[in-house]
Amino acid sequence: MKVLLILLVVLLNSCRGINEQPIQKKEQAIEYYIKAHSPYVLDESIDIFLKRPWYVYDESNHIIWPNFQVYALKTKGTYYKLQIIDYYRKDSRPGFYTLRLQKEGENTKSLNFDAQGCGNVYTNLQYKECIKNPSLNVYTYLNVETLDYWKMSNEEAKENELWDIAFNGTEVKINSGFNGPGKVRIGDLYLYEGFFNQGVAEFQRIATVSFGDKGLRFFNLDFDLRQVAFALPPGVERVVSEEDWYQKDQGFHTPVTESWWILKAPEFGSFFKFHIKEIIENKIENEIHTTIILEFYSRDKNTNFFSLNSSIWSLPKFTSRQRLIKWCLDFDDKRVVNCQLKSKWDLKFSASNRRGKRKWRFNVNQGAIGPLIDPSILRIP
């Protein structure tokens, strides 16, 4: 009996120190949230700043918090990293941007400027009236190479090639498509998803970074700016956009020979780098007879490089009398195939001739990169 009592006392004493310990949530390294996106883009227009906004709005105190999204911007053949790190002036007035910008291979720069415009519905009670006033509803336009910025009307911007990106309140646009004559492209590089718990913003964590390094550790991650899926902006519906591969001259079409694309094929391991080498057109009576000639390089299956020797492919001749043409092109065999065989064709050519208007277009199957101006780029991204 005495032995049992001693044993009971020992057991009770040993249990006193056992308490339920809180499970420590291990913080994921920021590299964990890097997602590899294919750089090959489909024929789909996307507004990156709607799909991947640069800010979150805290309804409880009406603060616009940057989420330190990192973007890649391509303009005039040059690549940049871009991050919006502040939206307020020192006196807490909104609409004053601070950007972190880095040209590929160069040092990081910082830029501050006023882009209040009309603000937004969260910060401006007169927002609806403001956007109707062209003297107030105005963007601030930025040239990322010179770091010059200025204000002008939307109508002026649509004729101006000098600007690359523009800001108005929380809205951002690039010089391309509907917005201007430029060929700027933008893609999302990185968003730190540790700021969001099941899709809901954790403002305390965002505020801590905002008053700390302002997302510098996200910006300094090692990114390949040429491996980015640069989205087609609103107003540009095809990767092989018409204005990039042909021009109209007195009723005839002439090729833009300096524009190249890298085309991803549906068959495993197949890639082609191509451009429009020549467009031959002759008018016979009231018809225009056309032959389009492609030049392309094929991927060497044993490496990530294209072949050193190009192939020439003259597409079938067609005329302006044919109302509708649709060819699905197989680069491997240089032939037109059935469009229902999606696993076989690489590029689709369509032409319509109605009421004297000739419209041409190319559609990709698995995606493409371009236009590329430097044809010496022979490595597969």
Steps between C-alpha positions, in 0.01 A plus 500: 500500500784738590667425165181589315470833682861593416443411133183713488684802645779464242251485213308806621816703540624402156175616337503847655756628250312380192300783339362544148763693305395738219604381156747744355407587141815483294538798268560398140807648336408773253652290219224246565245731339685541172292336231652401169287642220547392141626795292292378205187713475164403351270725296331661799495864612561549873519814712774396741415779745148359533614139516793575731424830680787685663301586815242383751238727659440499876133591543533548876728804469478580126871444431644387168782258584751395231534121498850534347414300190805483270436552129714456189471767232632477145529807281703575188688170539606578859389323819423652842389390845231722650349523848258754650611553859297798624183693417515781755692822547665567838192699605287186424348650188413217253592476133873564543683198361840365590636247249793264520639443150791299368616473142640157412866485604499841673453639851163557662350850486220667695252755367234718668224687319146633533233295321191589704270532204155431639626249751240225531159433648662412835693822555304762304135565586463701177654228285206461259489873432879523475540241225267705281734798523787459247711760680497291820471146366849491356782243509865562584714345223844354560793417273685223686829561319533873566281504817322805358131533589227738391124538470297500178156404376398151391471626143858629506623174655352297215733683260809511723768228486725649769314374807512143627273482804246741652321549833172663602394444859526124549464430126801402288529454123776433247573646158348233281171383352211735574716737704774605260718426197782333696583130521544483877432166669468417869482179703482408866819365655420451865232554762580407860203284586609491863310830527174317441329243719265296282472794264432759773757775546682510835545875528718485810762299314477729196534806725810353664669470160371844395676658797800273452693422182191568280525165324867532404564133578230404249642732236852361545403140431681350202265527201565432132323793336501324164311200635183695570157452349456855370124529469323638196355836610137600434468579132759242390324171434775289340863427585582521128318832478409628154681830538819312590514267199354695205421850382257624237628712216264618223282193531789252519661330801871523581677299773658635819807283453681610818235348730567142613309264727592184689213258456423216738361194323254247646736214425743445787831676461412688179573873475533725198638850459335662199428823320327611181777508244299620203148575380464479123189669359392552142181656372346311210191674368293563817665236717811513715700176500705447816781273618632526857852367559613403851856452617557296814753317714419170670610397844785254511340214696826425681560854630312815599621678188351552158659361187758723332337463159152634431215348301289685243129423466281650228138469608239411237402782267161663560302787347283787619204329336496227767267621773640293787827309541607300803823300498653315793874480451729217608858631499656155546373376165443842339143419408143607564315256728145450625423767762317243710836332561602745772782272608659547157479861385723780631366819345166587339468746212163659422399745229165656421408705193174685539378829348843575364671462839776242541563389857777259598604350831712232663388309812731291716418156634722454808636853530783720373752762610544819303538703305877471538710749307834319532498191273832380647316381813518127441460359849167351614366688807 
